[in-house]
Amino acid sequence: MLRIKEIAKEKGISMGEIAQKLGISPVGFSKTINGNPTLETLLKIASVLDVDVLELIESSKPNQYRELFEKVGDTYRSIGYIKK
């Protein structure tokens, strides 16, 4: 489950403000975050919220590793993990 709404509330940012900064409608943004957002979209949301993309993803146990990504054209691909 994504933590976008929780993080936005903590930072005092509305869902509408995030949608506006992403250049999409509030309805489109809602459908995106309640559906299956791409990594690129999650990276953009993380940037708007000024958090690491991993903070958007809820985990039941602490992550011991951090995934690294490389930008390839218009997308990102995983290049491995490092220990936190």
SEDO-681758 format. One record per residue (C-alpha): x, y, z; residue number from 1. Coordinates in pm, 1 decimal. Layout:
<sites>
X_Y_Z_NUM
...
</sites>
This chain:
<sites>
0.0_0.0_0.0_1
130.5_342.9_-91.5_2
180.2_612.6_171.7_3
129.4_911.6_-58.4_4
-178.3_1047.7_121.4_5
-18.6_1000.1_463.6_6
303.9_1175.0_365.3_7
118.1_1457.8_190.1_8
-93.6_1514.7_501.9_9
219.9_1522.8_721.1_10
369.1_1786.0_489.3_11
48.3_1988.3_459.5_12
14.7_1928.0_85.3_13
-322.5_1843.9_-69.2_14
-376.5_1577.7_-333.6_15
-491.8_1856.5_-566.1_16
-162.6_2042.8_-518.6_17
35.7_1730.3_-604.2_18
-176.8_1670.0_-914.0_19
-125.9_2031.3_-1022.4_20
252.2_2006.3_-979.6_21
249.0_1684.8_-1184.8_22
41.1_1852.8_-1454.9_23
-255.1_1614.5_-1430.2_24
-613.7_1647.4_-1310.4_25
-702.8_1555.8_-951.0_26
-922.7_1273.5_-1084.5_27
-638.4_1142.4_-1302.0_28
-400.2_1160.9_-1006.9_29
-644.5_971.6_-785.4_30
-684.2_697.5_-1046.9_31
-307.7_675.5_-1083.3_32
-226.6_634.7_-714.6_33
-517.2_398.3_-653.2_34
-422.1_188.7_-953.9_35
-78.2_65.0_-1043.5_36
153.3_367.1_-1082.6_37
474.5_328.5_-1278.3_38
813.7_375.6_-1118.0_39
854.9_695.5_-1318.3_40
529.3_831.0_-1171.7_41
633.2_733.2_-818.9_42
966.0_910.2_-868.7_43
784.9_1226.2_-978.8_44
550.4_1209.1_-677.8_45
846.6_1152.8_-444.8_46
1012.8_1458.9_-594.8_47
702.3_1673.2_-537.3_48
682.3_1550.9_-176.8_49
1061.5_1584.4_-131.5_50
1100.7_1227.4_-6.0_51
1286.7_918.6_-119.9_52
1068.0_701.9_-343.0_53
1104.1_417.7_-92.3_54
915.3_626.2_164.4_55
607.2_608.4_-58.4_56
592.2_232.0_-22.6_57
457.8_86.9_298.4_58
650.0_-204.0_441.5_59
558.8_-429.1_730.8_60
925.4_-470.1_825.3_61
1220.6_-234.8_793.0_62
1409.0_-264.3_468.2_63
1774.2_-355.0_513.8_64
1862.6_-273.1_154.7_65
1807.3_22.4_-72.3_66
1743.9_-34.1_-442.0_67
1944.7_173.6_-688.3_68
1805.3_286.4_-1023.0_69
1959.2_409.8_-1345.3_70
1778.0_635.6_-1589.3_71
1765.2_482.8_-1935.1_72
1596.0_714.5_-2182.8_73
1256.8_801.7_-2037.5_74
1244.6_511.4_-1791.0_75
1436.4_373.4_-1494.3_76
1582.7_29.2_-1438.9_77
1707.2_-136.0_-1126.0_78
2083.8_-170.9_-1110.9_79
2114.6_-340.5_-773.4_80
2093.2_-292.9_-398.2_81
2311.9_-147.6_-125.7_82
2291.4_-213.0_244.8_83
2142.3_80.1_439.7_84
</sites>
